[in-house]
């Protein structure tokens, strides 16, 4: 048996070997330690998150729930940002039961991503509940396969829920981020199949009801996630804030397929061949917590390792244009006081290009 003098913990494995850290000459000198079969629990083996503060959207069900449970199991204080408060309270109680986490460390805040006003109120609530700082922000919630419908802000729902509201939330939470904080946008490999031909119509990124295709709307929103993460990584790099995007897995059996019986059937049929929820949460947890990724920012991760995103996601001019239009769409509904510095910068860059 090995006993750590500082903590008194006894193990059968020499902790000096199990948790040794290699000296890095460059921030991107990290090797693949996990893969598509790894679980979030395996990624967090030996990790102590006590004193860490995290916010997770869509954390009452599916991959978001598994992500929250994994972090809570290791002592992280978590803010569950969800629309359904009854389901969220149930999820918190289940996590406490499964992990013996302190219920005082798990709090709920209302967030309806179909409402930019709700996003603003959520950000204000976060400042009250976690007034000091946020170490981890995981933007996980999303919708898929829904028919064309408009939010209360008069924007197409898939576009706003998956992209615009998460982007707005990230910008509003900036004052709570500090050196070492990590922001994770949960995207998808679907971003590689985005189609933007109709996306720059009249200074919006939406399509008309006639042009709407639910799969393409999802693909585009996931592309916007990768682009937003890339741009914010550049904006916040000087502050030591890391921003990355991830793909959790293909057709994972989660609540994402709840919109239509056909999707539920398809996801059920492929379930034996896809990742479990624990495996699907692994890449998000890895990017949000792993020591080897300290100061690593602006990358896209799949199966617990970085990979190249699509050519569209890497196009800086297209990215800047998407970010600019998104900012202006937020300003149209909410005013620009809280995000004015970004609005001014990206509209100025547009004028310079012209």
C-alpha positions in Angstrom: 0.0 0.0 0.0 1.1 3.6 -0.7 0.1 6.4 1.6 0.2 10.1 0.7 1.5 12.0 3.7 -0.4 15.2 2.7 -3.9 13.6 2.5 -3.5 10.3 4.3 -5.0 8.5 1.2 -3.9 4.9 0.7 -3.7 3.3 -2.7 -2.4 0.1 -4.2 -0.9 2.1 -7.1 2.0 4.4 -6.6 0.4 7.8 -7.1 3.7 9.3 -8.3 3.4 7.0 -11.3 -0.4 7.2 -11.8 -0.6 11.0 -11.8 2.9 12.0 -13.0 2.8 15.1 -15.3 5.1 15.6 -18.2 7.0 18.8 -18.6 5.7 20.7 -21.7 7.8 22.9 -23.9 4.8 24.2 -25.8 1.2 24.6 -24.8 0.1 22.2 -27.6 2.5 19.5 -26.5 -0.1 17.0 -25.3 -0.7 13.4 -26.4 -3.8 11.3 -26.7 -4.5 9.7 -23.4 -8.2 8.8 -24.0 -10.3 7.8 -27.0 -13.8 7.1 -28.1 -14.3 4.3 -25.7 -13.2 6.2 -22.6 -15.7 7.4 -20.1 -16.0 10.7 -18.2 -15.2 8.8 -15.0 -12.0 7.5 -16.5 -11.0 11.0 -17.6 -11.6 12.3 -14.1 -9.7 9.5 -12.3 -7.7 11.0 -9.5 -9.0 14.6 -10.2 -10.1 16.8 -7.4 -12.5 19.5 -8.4 -13.3 20.8 -5.0 -13.6 24.6 -5.0 -14.3 24.6 -8.8 -17.4 26.3 -10.1 -19.2 25.2 -13.3 -22.3 26.1 -15.3 -23.9 23.6 -17.6 -26.8 24.2 -19.9 -29.1 21.3 -20.7 -27.9 19.4 -17.6 -31.1 17.8 -16.5 -31.1 15.0 -19.1 -28.9 13.1 -21.5 -25.2 13.9 -22.0 -25.5 17.2 -20.0 -26.8 15.2 -17.0 -24.0 12.7 -17.3 -21.5 15.6 -17.6 -22.9 17.2 -14.5 -22.9 14.0 -12.5 -19.3 13.2 -13.4 -18.1 16.7 -12.3 -20.2 16.6 -9.1 -18.8 13.2 -8.2 -15.4 14.8 -8.0 -16.5 17.8 -5.8 -17.3 20.4 -8.4 -19.9 23.0 -7.5 -22.4 23.1 -10.4 -25.1 25.5 -11.6 -27.7 23.7 -13.6 -29.0 26.1 -16.2 -32.2 24.6 -17.7 -35.7 25.5 -18.8 -37.5 22.7 -16.8 -37.0 23.4 -13.1 -39.0 20.4 -11.9 -36.8 18.1 -14.0 -33.7 19.9 -12.9 -34.5 19.4 -9.2 -35.2 15.7 -9.8 -31.8 15.5 -11.6 -30.0 17.1 -8.7 -31.5 14.7 -6.2 -30.6 11.7 -8.4 -27.0 13.0 -8.7 -26.8 13.4 -4.9 -28.1 9.9 -4.5 -25.7 8.4 -7.0 -22.5 10.3 -6.1 -23.0 11.4 -2.5 -22.3 14.9 -3.6 -23.2 17.7 -1.3 -26.6 19.0 -2.4 -25.6 22.5 -1.3 -23.0 22.5 -4.1 -25.7 21.8 -6.8 -27.9 24.7 -7.6 -30.5 25.4 -10.4 -31.1 28.5 -12.4 -33.8 29.0 -15.0 -32.7 29.4 -18.6 -35.0 29.3 -21.6 -32.7 29.5 -24.7 -35.7 30.4 -26.8 -35.7 33.8 -25.1 -32.8 36.2 -25.1 -34.4 38.0 -22.2 -34.3 34.7 -20.2 -30.6 34.4 -21.2 -29.9 37.9 -19.8 -31.8 37.1 -16.5 -29.9 33.8 -16.2 -26.6 35.6 -16.5 -27.7 38.1 -13.8 -28.7 35.2 -11.5 -25.4 33.5 -12.0 -23.6 36.6 -10.8 -25.7 36.4 -7.6 -25.3 32.6 -7.0 -21.6 32.4 -8.1 -20.5 35.9 -7.5 -16.8 35.2 -7.4 -16.0 33.4 -10.7 -16.8 30.5 -13.0 -14.0 28.0 -13.7 -16.0 26.0 -16.3 -18.8 26.9 -18.7 -20.3 24.0 -20.7 -22.8 25.1 -23.4 -24.4 21.8 -24.0 -28.2 22.2 -24.5 -29.6 21.8 -28.0 -32.6 20.8 -30.2 -32.7 18.7 -33.3 -35.3 17.7 -35.9 -38.0 20.1 -34.9 -40.4 21.7 -37.4 -40.0 25.4 -38.5 -41.1 27.7 -35.6 -40.2 31.0 -34.3 -39.1 32.0 -30.8 -40.5 34.9 -28.8 -37.6 36.9 -30.3 -39.0 36.1 -33.8 -36.0 34.0 -34.7 -36.0 30.4 -36.0 -35.9 28.1 -33.0 -33.0 25.7 -33.9 -30.8 28.7 -34.8 -31.5 30.6 -31.6 -31.5 27.7 -29.1 -28.4 26.0 -30.5 -26.3 29.1 -31.4 -27.5 32.6 -30.8 -28.6 32.3 -27.1 -25.5 30.3 -26.2 -23.3 32.9 -27.8 -25.1 35.6 -25.9 -24.8 33.7 -22.6 -21.1 33.2 -23.1 -20.6 37.0 -23.8 -22.7 37.9 -20.7 -20.7 35.5 -18.5 -17.4 37.0 -19.5 -17.0 39.1 -16.4 -17.1 35.9 -14.3 -14.4 34.2 -16.2 -10.8 34.5 -15.0 -7.4 33.2 -16.0 -7.6 29.5 -16.2 -11.4 29.4 -16.9 -12.6 27.1 -19.6 -15.6 27.4 -21.9 -16.8 24.4 -23.9 -19.2 24.6 -26.9 -20.8 21.2 -27.5 -21.0 21.1 -31.3 -21.2 18.1 -33.6 -19.5 16.4 -36.6 -22.7 17.5 -38.3 -21.0 20.9 -38.7 -19.1 19.5 -41.7 -22.4 19.2 -43.6 -23.5 22.8 -43.1 -24.8 24.7 -46.1 -24.6 28.5 -46.0 -25.8 29.5 -49.4 -29.1 30.9 -48.0 -27.7 31.9 -44.6 -26.7 35.5 -45.3 -30.1 36.8 -46.4 -30.9 40.3 -45.3 -28.3 40.5 -42.6 -29.6 37.3 -40.8 -28.3 33.8 -40.6 -31.7 32.2 -40.9 -33.6 30.8 -43.8 -37.2 31.2 -44.7 -39.9 28.7 -43.9 -39.9 27.5 -47.5 -36.1 27.0 -47.4 -36.1 25.4 -43.9 -34.8 21.8 -43.6 -34.5 20.6 -40.0 -31.3 18.6 -40.5 -29.6 21.5 -42.3 -30.7 24.0 -39.7 -29.0 21.7 -37.1 -25.9 21.3 -39.2 -25.6 25.1 -39.6 -26.1 25.8 -35.9 -23.3 23.3 -35.0 -21.0 25.1 -37.5 -21.8 28.4 -35.8 -20.9 26.8 -32.4 -17.4 25.9 -33.7 -17.0 29.4 -35.3 -18.1 31.2 -32.1 -15.7 29.1 -30.0 -12.8 30.0 -32.4 -13.5 33.7 -32.3 -14.0 33.9 -28.6 -10.8 31.9 -28.1 -8.9 34.7 -29.9 -10.8 37.5 -28.0 -10.1 36.0 -24.6 -6.7 34.4 -25.1 -4.9 37.4 -23.6 -7.0 36.9 -20.4 -6.0 33.3 -20.1 -9.5 32.0 -20.8 -9.7 28.9 -22.9 -12.6 28.3 -25.4 -12.9 25.1 -27.4 -15.6 23.1 -29.1 -16.3 19.4 -29.0 -18.2 16.5 -30.7 -19.7 14.2 -28.1 -20.6 11.3 -30.4 -22.8 10.1 -33.2 -26.5 9.4 -32.6 -26.0 8.9 -28.9 -29.2 7.7 -27.1 -30.2 11.0 -25.5 -33.1 13.4 -25.4 -31.9 15.0 -28.6 -34.1 12.6 -30.6 -37.3 13.3 -28.6 -38.8 15.6 -31.3 -40.1 12.9 -33.7 -40.9 9.2 -33.3 -38.8 8.4 -36.4 -35.7 9.8 -34.8 -36.4 8.0 -31.5 -36.7 4.8 -33.5 -33.5 5.4 -35.5 -31.5 6.3 -32.4 -32.8 3.2 -30.6 -31.8 0.9 -33.4 -28.2 2.2 -33.6 -27.9 2.4 -29.8 -25.8 -0.9 -29.5 -23.2 0.6 -31.9 -22.9 4.1 -30.5 -21.4 5.6 -27.3 -23.0 5.3 -23.9 -23.9 8.6 -22.1 -20.7 8.2 -20.0 -18.6 7.8 -23.1 -20.4 10.7 -24.8 -19.7 13.0 -21.8 -16.0 12.1 -21.8 -14.7 14.6 -24.5 -16.6 17.5 -22.9 -15.2 16.6 -19.4 -11.7 16.1 -20.8 -11.7 19.5 -22.5 -13.3 21.2 -19.4 -11.0 19.8 -16.8 -7.9 17.9 -17.9 -4.6 19.3 -16.7 -2.8 18.6 -20.0 -5.1 21.2 -21.8 -4.2 24.1 -19.6 -4.1 27.2 -21.9 -5.1 25.2 -24.9 -7.7 27.2 -26.8 -9.4 27.5 -30.2 -9.4 23.8 -31.0 -12.1 21.3 -32.0 -12.1 17.9 -30.2 -13.5 14.5 -31.0 -13.0 11.3 -29.1 -10.9 13.1 -26.5 -8.4 14.5 -28.9 -8.2 17.5 -31.2 -8.9 17.3 -34.9 -9.3 19.7 -37.8 -12.8 21.2 -38.1 -14.4 21.8 -41.5 -13.0 24.3 -44.0 -16.0 26.6 -43.4 -15.3 26.6 -39.7 -11.6 27.5 -40.4 -12.4 30.4 -42.8 -11.7 33.5 -40.8 -13.6 35.9 -43.1 -16.8 33.8 -43.0 -16.4 33.3 -39.2 -16.1 37.1 -38.6 -19.2 37.7 -40.8 -21.2 35.1 -38.9 -20.1 36.6 -35.6 -20.9 40.1 -36.7 -24.4 39.3 -37.9 -25.1 37.3 -34.8 -24.1 40.3 -32.6 -26.3 42.6 -34.6 -29.2 40.1 -34.3 -28.8 40.1 -30.5 -28.5 43.9 -30.5 -31.8 44.2 -32.5 -33.7 42.5 -29.7 -31.7 43.3 -26.5 -29.8 46.4 -27.2 -26.0 46.5 -27.3 -25.0 47.9 -23.9 -23.5 44.6 -22.6 -21.8 43.6 -25.8 -21.1 47.0 -27.4 -17.3 46.5 -27.5 -17.8 43.5 -29.8 -20.5 45.1 -31.9 -18.2 48.1 -32.5 -15.2 46.0 -33.3 -16.8 43.6 -35.8 -18.8 46.3 -37.6 -15.7 48.4 -37.9 -13.8 45.4 -39.4 -16.6 45.1 -41.9 -16.3 48.7 -42.9 -12.5 48.3 -43.3 -13.0 45.3 -45.6 -15.4 47.3 -47.7 
